[in-house]
Amino acid sequence: MSAAYGSNPQMASNVYIRLMEQKHGKNLESYLNRFPVKYFEEDGEILWKLIGSARKNIPLYEARNFNEDVVQPTDFVGKNTEPFYLVFAEDWFADGETLVGELNEIYPLRVLGDPKLEGNLYVYKVELLGGVTSGMPGDQLQAGKRFSQEYSLVEKEMSRKVGDRIVCLLAA
């Protein structure tokens, strides 16, 4: 055995991995052994296509002020927590969720109810959170700006009011 010290011996069998799995339960080695080995033809760069989390960044179709006029880049909407409208091509957000755009720490938005359907567009009534009474600049609400769900505040007692997505956490 002292002759093998410092060298990198090859594994001829996976018997020890299977014995460890029987004695101590599943581990990373036993999990990876279920899959075949992938050999590449060359040593060039490897490209990965990763599957991300359930969070999505949805592009904004348009924003409307409280009077339902389209927001211009020079406008300020949501002054003194006045509600306004965000229009998306997808039904992705739920009542009570907090949305964020590019300036997530400055202008968080809360969804006020379920979306209203206009053709194939979804109109969400939102309000500005965070105590920002001066409003949100219109240049942050132009078409193509992306928004995502940040969090949902819910009560401890199994709320059915806020949010609609189930998040699963896996414990090791």
N, C-alpha and C positions, 0 to 999 in steps of 0.2 A: 504494500500500500504506500510506503514511503516513496516508491519510484513514481507514483502517479501524482504526488504532491507538486503543485505548481504547473501542472499540465492541464489541458482541457480535454478530458476523456469523452468519447462519444457514447451516447446512450444506445444500447443495442435492443432494449426492450422497455415497455412502459409498465412492467409488473410493479415496480416500486410506487409509481403514481397511483395505480389501482389499489394497492395495499394501503397507502396513506388515505385514500378516499374511503375505504371500508372502515378504517380505524377512526379517522378524524372528520369525516364528512367531506363534502365538495369543497374544492379550492380552485384557484385560477388554472393550475396545471391540468386538473381533471376536466375542467370545462373546455379548455383549448384543445385538449386531445380528441374531442368529439368531431373536430373539423379537419379536413384534409390540409396538407401543407401546400402553399401556393409558391411555385417557382417562376421566376421572371426570366425572360430571354436575355435581358441586358441589365447593366448596372446604372442606367440613367435615373433621372428624377422620377419619383412615384407621385401620381396625382390621386387624391382621395376625394370621393364624393360623400360628404358627411350628411347624415340626417340630423337636422336640428331639433330643438325642442318644439313644443306646441305653440310657442309664442310666435306671432307673425307681426310684421310691419305692413299695415294696410295703407296704400296710397289714398290720399284725400281727393275726392272728386271736386268738391267745392265747399266753401263755408258760407253761411248766411247769418246775418245779424238777427236781432229779435223781431224786426219787421219783415224778415225773410228776404231781404235784399242781399245780393252776392257781395261778400266782403272784398274790398279793394286793398291793395298793399299799404296804403296810407291810413287806413281805418284802424280804430281800436275797438274791439268788441269785448263784452263781458264786464264792463265797468260796474263796480259796486255789486258784483255777483249777479248781474243781469244775464239770464240764459240766452244762448245762441245755438245755432244748428251746424252740425258737421254732416256732410253727405259722403257716403262711401258706396262702392260697388259691391261690397260683401256685407252680409249680416254676421259680424264677428264679435261685436261687443254686446254686453248685457247690462241691464239696469243696475246702477250702483257701482259699476266698475270705474276705476280711475285710469284714464288714458293719458299718455304722454307723447309728445312729439320730439323734435330735435332739442329743444331746451326743456328737458324733462324736470329739472329741479326748480325751474322758475315758473313754468306754466302747466301745472297738472290740471286735468279736466275730469269732472265726474259726470257720468251718464245719468240723465234724469228720465228714466223710463225706457220702455222697449222702443225700437225704431219704428218709424212710419215708412211704409213702402210707397215709393213713387216710381212706377214703371219697374225697372230693374235696379233702382237705387234705393239705399236705406238712409233715412234721415234721422239722426240722433240729436235729441235735445241735450245740451251739456251746459255746465256752469264751471267757471274758473275757481279753482281751490287755492289754498295757500295764503289767503289774506291779501291777494293782489287786487286792490280796488281800482287801480289805474287802467285795467283791461289788458287784453292780449293784442299785440300788434298784428295787423292784417298780413304782413309779409310772412308770418309764421303759419298762416292759414290758407296758403295758395295751393292750387291744384298740384298734385304730385307729392306734396309733403307727406311723410309717412308717420303713422300713429300706431301705437301698440298698447296692449293692456298691461298696466303696471301691477295693480293689486286690487283686491276687493276687501272692503271692511265688512265683517260679518259679526253677528253676536255669537256668544259661546254656545247658545242653545239651538243648534241645528237650523240656522236661518235658511229659508227658501226664498227670501226676497232678493238677495244680492248675488250677482254672478250666476253663471250657468255651466261652467266647466269644472270637471272633477280633476283634481291634481293628485297623482299617486306618488307617494314617496316610498322608495324601496330601502329597507334597512339591511345592512350587511350582517 
